[in-house]
Amino acid sequence: MLGTTFGGNYLACAASLAVLEVIKKENLMQNAFELGAYWMSELKKFPSILEVRGRGLMIGFDLPEELSNLRKELLFKHHIFTGEAKPNTVRLLPSLAVKKEETEMFIEALSHELKSIA
């Protein structure tokens, strides 16, 4: 059956409403605000990180060129996947439902790798 591009999709609308209800019920926007602020303050404590910026849980931090292997080390040694923006920005885009314990695991792995690379 052929529909129309802008005709609407009832299933997609129902799914969207369900997602919005979960976001509200589980207070995920407040979680993103609080953990994002915590995460950025922890990242700013590392002297080898040049700049930290972000909003909520969308966080980016810049590294000097000599630490360009950091993402690879986090992935292969700690199974932590991060994004990147060229030339030297590491991007963090976790789930809105991320827990503080998980952010602390990242900080510990990052600390370990920054010490071993430097």
Kinemage of the C-alpha trace (Angstrom):
@kinemage 1
@onewidth
@group {chain A} dominant
@subgroup {mainchain}
@vectorlist {calphas} color= white
{ca met a 1} P 0.000 0.000 0.000
{ca leu a 2} L 1.359 3.398 -0.940
{ca gly a 3} L 1.046 6.305 1.429
{ca thr a 4} L 2.217 9.832 1.225
{ca thr a 5} L 5.457 11.290 2.525
{ca phe a 6} L 3.754 13.965 4.590
{ca gly a 7} L 0.560 12.023 5.311
{ca gly a 8} L 1.609 10.892 8.777
{ca asn a 9} L 2.343 7.488 10.186
{ca tyr a 10} L 0.181 6.443 13.109
{ca leu a 11} L 2.619 3.836 14.399
{ca ala a 12} L 5.525 6.305 14.367
{ca cys a 13} L 3.397 8.887 16.180
{ca ala a 14} L 2.410 6.361 18.859
{ca ala a 15} L 6.043 5.318 19.315
{ca ser a 16} L 7.124 8.964 19.593
{ca leu a 17} L 4.530 9.669 22.261
{ca ala a 18} L 5.650 6.590 24.224
{ca val a 19} L 9.265 7.796 24.135
{ca leu a 20} L 8.250 11.253 25.364
{ca glu a 21} L 6.267 9.670 28.212
{ca val a 22} L 9.328 7.642 29.317
{ca ile a 23} L 11.546 10.728 29.152
{ca lys a 24} L 9.117 12.578 31.417
{ca lys a 25} L 8.370 9.666 33.773
{ca glu a 26} L 12.038 8.786 34.334
{ca asn a 27} L 13.107 12.444 34.560
{ca leu a 28} L 15.743 11.891 31.887
{ca met a 29} L 16.183 15.564 31.011
{ca gln a 30} L 17.188 16.378 34.602
{ca asn a 31} L 19.490 13.346 34.580
{ca ala a 32} L 21.160 14.663 31.421
{ca phe a 33} L 21.587 18.112 32.953
{ca glu a 34} L 23.057 16.866 36.243
{ca leu a 35} L 25.334 14.158 34.860
{ca gly a 36} L 26.480 16.374 32.007
{ca ala a 37} L 27.574 19.051 34.465
{ca tyr a 38} L 29.297 16.443 36.630
{ca trp a 39} L 31.043 14.850 33.652
{ca met a 40} L 32.294 18.160 32.273
{ca ser a 41} L 33.615 19.256 35.666
{ca glu a 42} L 35.510 15.956 36.006
{ca leu a 43} L 36.967 16.246 32.496
{ca lys a 44} L 38.222 19.768 33.219
{ca lys a 45} L 40.409 18.358 36.009
{ca phe a 46} L 42.696 16.587 33.504
{ca pro a 47} L 45.604 18.889 32.603
{ca ser a 48} L 46.156 17.161 29.247
{ca ile a 49} L 42.616 17.986 28.064
{ca leu a 50} L 42.770 21.302 26.258
{ca glu a 51} L 39.076 22.273 26.244
{ca val a 52} L 35.779 20.802 27.417
{ca arg a 53} L 32.441 21.950 26.037
{ca gly a 54} L 28.939 20.669 25.759
{ca arg a 55} L 25.327 20.850 26.758
{ca gly a 56} L 23.744 18.171 28.879
{ca leu a 57} L 25.200 14.833 27.855
{ca met a 58} L 26.447 16.067 24.474
{ca ile a 59} L 30.069 16.640 25.419
{ca gly a 60} L 33.235 17.233 23.445
{ca phe a 61} L 36.783 17.619 24.632
{ca asp a 62} L 39.952 18.500 22.758
{ca leu a 63} L 43.248 16.681 23.063
{ca pro a 64} L 46.738 17.563 21.881
{ca glu a 65} L 47.913 15.730 18.772
{ca glu a 66} L 50.227 13.423 20.734
{ca leu a 67} L 47.152 11.881 22.412
{ca ser a 68} L 45.439 11.017 19.136
{ca asn a 69} L 45.418 7.286 20.003
{ca leu a 70} L 43.235 7.797 23.075
{ca arg a 71} L 39.971 6.809 21.361
{ca lys a 72} L 41.541 3.595 20.096
{ca glu a 73} L 42.856 2.730 23.561
{ca leu a 74} L 39.465 3.375 25.167
{ca leu a 75} L 37.772 1.174 22.584
{ca phe a 76} L 40.112 -1.810 22.552
{ca lys a 77} L 41.178 -1.884 26.202
{ca his a 78} L 38.010 -0.699 27.942
{ca his a 79} L 35.289 -1.342 25.322
{ca ile a 80} L 34.240 2.305 25.454
{ca phe a 81} L 33.102 3.724 22.128
{ca thr a 82} L 33.396 7.467 21.609
{ca gly a 83} L 32.807 9.717 18.657
{ca glu a 84} L 35.256 12.115 17.115
{ca ala a 85} L 35.384 15.391 15.295
{ca lys a 86} L 38.523 16.097 13.342
{ca pro a 87} L 41.208 16.913 14.067
{ca asn a 88} L 41.370 16.250 17.815
{ca thr a 89} L 37.953 16.326 19.507
{ca val a 90} L 36.526 13.341 21.365
{ca arg a 91} L 32.716 13.356 21.419
{ca leu a 92} L 30.557 11.760 24.100
{ca leu a 93} L 26.899 11.097 23.290
{ca pro a 94} L 25.609 8.604 25.859
{ca ser a 95} L 22.035 7.545 26.443
{ca leu a 96} L 19.853 9.961 28.393
{ca ala a 97} L 19.453 7.100 30.879
{ca val a 98} L 23.187 6.799 31.627
{ca lys a 99} L 23.959 6.275 35.306
{ca lys a 100} L 26.557 8.099 37.402
{ca glu a 101} L 28.436 4.828 37.909
{ca glu a 102} L 28.872 4.558 34.142
{ca thr a 103} L 30.213 8.093 33.867
{ca glu a 104} L 32.663 7.290 36.664
{ca met a 105} L 33.791 4.154 34.805
{ca phe a 106} L 34.582 6.353 31.819
{ca ile a 107} L 36.520 8.845 33.950
{ca glu a 108} L 38.565 6.010 35.490
{ca ala a 109} L 39.359 4.497 32.074
{ca leu a 110} L 40.244 7.926 30.689
{ca ser a 111} L 42.519 8.638 33.644
{ca his a 112} L 44.270 5.307 33.218
{ca glu a 113} L 44.846 5.837 29.497
{ca leu a 114} L 45.992 9.439 29.840
{ca lys a 115} L 48.577 8.316 32.416
{ca ser a 116} L 49.800 5.411 30.297
{ca ile a 117} L 50.024 7.442 27.066
{ca ala a 118} L 51.752 10.424 28.696
